[in-house]
Amino acid sequence: MRNRCEETAGFWKYALEHSLLSADEIMALQGSCRSGGVLLGQQLLKDRILTVAQIMKVLDLQAIEPEIKIGELAIREGMLDQAQLEAALAKQKSSTPHPAELILKEGALRREDLLEALIGYIKRLEAD
């Protein structure tokens, strides 16, 4: 499941190509987008699906097998099932601020300029 930051990669590229945002501004906004949400472990704790001890065990396993995601390790270890993971991931995704919210919050663009940029981006998507 992709998060909002990953889903908007095309818009970031469009903003850079049209000199709406600098590369540094985009990198900072992407960092804020990624760090603005709840981590999966936090969500699983909040939902009382996993305990702190279970999260620690999964993190220890991930240190040994870094290519395997935390949710997959927890399923493999019998700590949760696929439906619980998908529900937690959906909650995690909804807690991540939308990049447009971050652009406005950080003052990177005025609301009018953001709307104009989004319209231009949508028109480009429709033309492709």
C-alpha positions as a Markdown table, in Angstrom:
| # | Residue | x | y | z |
|---|---|---|---|---|
| 1 | Met | 0.0 | 0.0 | 0.0 |
| 2 | Arg | 1.5 | 3.3 | -1.1 |
| 3 | Asn | 1.2 | 6.4 | 1.1 |
| 4 | Arg | 0.1 | 9.8 | 0.1 |
| 5 | Cys | 3.7 | 11.0 | -0.3 |
| 6 | Glu | 4.5 | 8.3 | -2.8 |
| 7 | Glu | 1.2 | 8.8 | -4.6 |
| 8 | Thr | 2.0 | 12.5 | -5.3 |
| 9 | Ala | 5.4 | 11.9 | -6.9 |
| 10 | Gly | 4.1 | 13.1 | -10.2 |
| 11 | Phe | 2.9 | 16.4 | -8.7 |
| 12 | Trp | 6.3 | 17.1 | -7.1 |
| 13 | Lys | 7.9 | 16.6 | -10.5 |
| 14 | Tyr | 5.4 | 18.9 | -12.1 |
| 15 | Ala | 6.0 | 21.6 | -9.5 |
| 16 | Leu | 9.7 | 21.4 | -10.0 |
| 17 | Glu | 9.4 | 21.4 | -13.8 |
| 18 | His | 7.2 | 24.5 | -13.7 |
| 19 | Ser | 9.4 | 26.3 | -11.1 |
| 20 | Leu | 6.6 | 26.3 | -8.6 |
| 21 | Leu | 8.8 | 24.8 | -5.9 |
| 22 | Ser | 12.6 | 24.4 | -5.6 |
| 23 | Ala | 14.2 | 21.0 | -5.2 |
| 24 | Asp | 15.1 | 21.9 | -1.6 |
| 25 | Glu | 11.5 | 22.9 | -0.9 |
| 26 | Ile | 10.2 | 19.6 | -2.4 |
| 27 | Met | 12.6 | 17.5 | -0.4 |
| 28 | Ala | 11.6 | 19.3 | 2.8 |
| 29 | Leu | 7.9 | 18.9 | 2.1 |
| 30 | Gln | 8.4 | 15.2 | 1.2 |
| 31 | Gly | 10.2 | 14.7 | 4.5 |
| 32 | Ser | 7.4 | 16.4 | 6.4 |
| 33 | Cys | 4.9 | 14.3 | 4.6 |
| 34 | Arg | 6.7 | 11.1 | 5.5 |
| 35 | Ser | 7.2 | 12.0 | 9.1 |
| 36 | Gly | 3.9 | 13.6 | 9.6 |
| 37 | Gly | 1.9 | 10.4 | 10.0 |
| 38 | Val | 1.8 | 7.7 | 12.5 |
| 39 | Leu | 4.3 | 4.9 | 12.3 |
| 40 | Leu | 2.8 | 1.4 | 11.8 |
| 41 | Gly | 4.1 | 0.2 | 15.1 |
| 42 | Gln | 2.5 | 3.2 | 16.8 |
| 43 | Gln | -0.8 | 2.4 | 15.0 |
| 44 | Leu | -0.7 | -1.2 | 16.1 |
| 45 | Leu | 0.0 | -0.2 | 19.7 |
| 46 | Lys | -2.8 | 2.4 | 19.6 |
| 47 | Asp | -5.3 | -0.2 | 18.3 |
| 48 | Arg | -4.1 | -2.6 | 20.9 |
| 49 | Ile | -3.3 | -5.2 | 18.3 |
| 50 | Leu | 0.4 | -5.6 | 19.4 |
| 51 | Thr | 2.1 | -5.0 | 22.7 |
| 52 | Val | 5.3 | -3.1 | 23.2 |
| 53 | Ala | 7.1 | -6.4 | 23.7 |
| 54 | Gln | 5.8 | -7.7 | 20.4 |
| 55 | Ile | 6.8 | -4.5 | 18.6 |
| 56 | Met | 10.3 | -4.8 | 20.1 |
| 57 | Lys | 10.5 | -8.4 | 18.9 |
| 58 | Val | 9.4 | -7.5 | 15.4 |
| 59 | Leu | 11.9 | -4.7 | 15.3 |
| 60 | Asp | 14.7 | -7.1 | 16.4 |
| 61 | Leu | 13.7 | -9.4 | 13.6 |
| 62 | Gln | 13.7 | -6.6 | 11.1 |
| 63 | Ala | 17.2 | -5.7 | 12.1 |
| 64 | Ile | 18.2 | -9.2 | 11.0 |
| 65 | Glu | 15.9 | -9.2 | 7.9 |
| 66 | Pro | 15.7 | -5.5 | 6.9 |
| 67 | Glu | 14.1 | -6.4 | 3.5 |
| 68 | Ile | 11.0 | -7.6 | 5.2 |
| 69 | Lys | 8.4 | -5.1 | 6.3 |
| 70 | Ile | 7.3 | -4.9 | 9.9 |
| 71 | Gly | 3.7 | -6.0 | 9.2 |
| 72 | Glu | 4.9 | -9.0 | 7.2 |
| 73 | Leu | 7.1 | -10.1 | 10.1 |
| 74 | Ala | 4.3 | -9.7 | 12.6 |
| 75 | Ile | 2.1 | -11.8 | 10.4 |
| 76 | Arg | 4.8 | -14.4 | 10.0 |
| 77 | Glu | 5.3 | -14.5 | 13.8 |
| 78 | Gly | 1.5 | -15.0 | 14.3 |
| 79 | Met | 1.0 | -11.7 | 16.1 |
| 80 | Leu | -1.7 | -10.4 | 13.7 |
| 81 | Asp | -3.5 | -11.5 | 10.6 |
| 82 | Gln | -3.7 | -9.9 | 7.1 |
| 83 | Ala | -7.0 | -8.2 | 7.8 |
| 84 | Gln | -5.6 | -6.5 | 11.0 |
| 85 | Leu | -2.6 | -5.3 | 9.1 |
| 86 | Glu | -4.6 | -3.9 | 6.3 |
| 87 | Ala | -6.9 | -2.1 | 8.7 |
| 88 | Ala | -3.9 | -0.6 | 10.5 |
| 89 | Leu | -2.3 | 0.4 | 7.3 |
| 90 | Ala | -5.5 | 2.2 | 6.2 |
| 91 | Lys | -5.6 | 4.1 | 9.5 |
| 92 | Gln | -1.9 | 4.9 | 9.1 |
| 93 | Lys | -2.5 | 6.3 | 5.6 |
| 94 | Ser | -5.4 | 8.4 | 6.7 |
| 95 | Ser | -3.3 | 9.9 | 9.5 |
| 96 | Thr | -0.7 | 11.1 | 7.0 |
| 97 | Pro | -1.2 | 14.8 | 6.1 |
| 98 | His | -2.1 | 15.4 | 2.5 |
| 99 | Pro | 0.8 | 17.1 | 0.6 |
| 100 | Ala | -1.5 | 20.0 | -0.3 |
| 101 | Glu | -2.1 | 20.6 | 3.4 |
| 102 | Leu | 1.7 | 20.6 | 4.0 |
| 103 | Ile | 2.3 | 23.0 | 1.1 |
| 104 | Leu | -0.2 | 25.5 | 2.6 |
| 105 | Lys | 0.9 | 25.0 | 6.2 |
| 106 | Glu | 4.6 | 25.5 | 5.3 |
| 107 | Gly | 3.8 | 28.6 | 3.2 |
| 108 | Ala | 5.5 | 27.1 | 0.2 |
| 109 | Leu | 2.7 | 28.3 | -2.1 |
| 110 | Arg | -0.3 | 30.6 | -1.6 |
| 111 | Arg | -3.7 | 28.9 | -1.8 |
| 112 | Glu | -4.4 | 30.5 | -5.2 |
| 113 | Asp | -1.1 | 29.4 | -6.6 |
| 114 | Leu | -1.5 | 25.8 | -5.3 |
| 115 | Leu | -5.0 | 25.6 | -6.9 |
| 116 | Glu | -3.6 | 26.9 | -10.2 |
| 117 | Ala | -0.8 | 24.3 | -10.0 |
| 118 | Leu | -3.2 | 21.5 | -9.3 |
| 119 | Ile | -5.4 | 22.5 | -12.2 |
| 120 | Gly | -2.4 | 22.5 | -14.5 |
| 121 | Tyr | -1.3 | 19.1 | -13.2 |
| 122 | Ile | -4.7 | 17.6 | -13.6 |
| 123 | Lys | -4.9 | 18.9 | -17.2 |
| 124 | Arg | -1.5 | 17.3 | -17.9 |
| 125 | Leu | -2.7 | 14.0 | -16.5 |
| 126 | Glu | -5.9 | 14.1 | -18.7 |
| 127 | Ala | -3.8 | 14.9 | -21.8 |
| 128 | Asp | -1.5 | 11.9 | -21.2 |
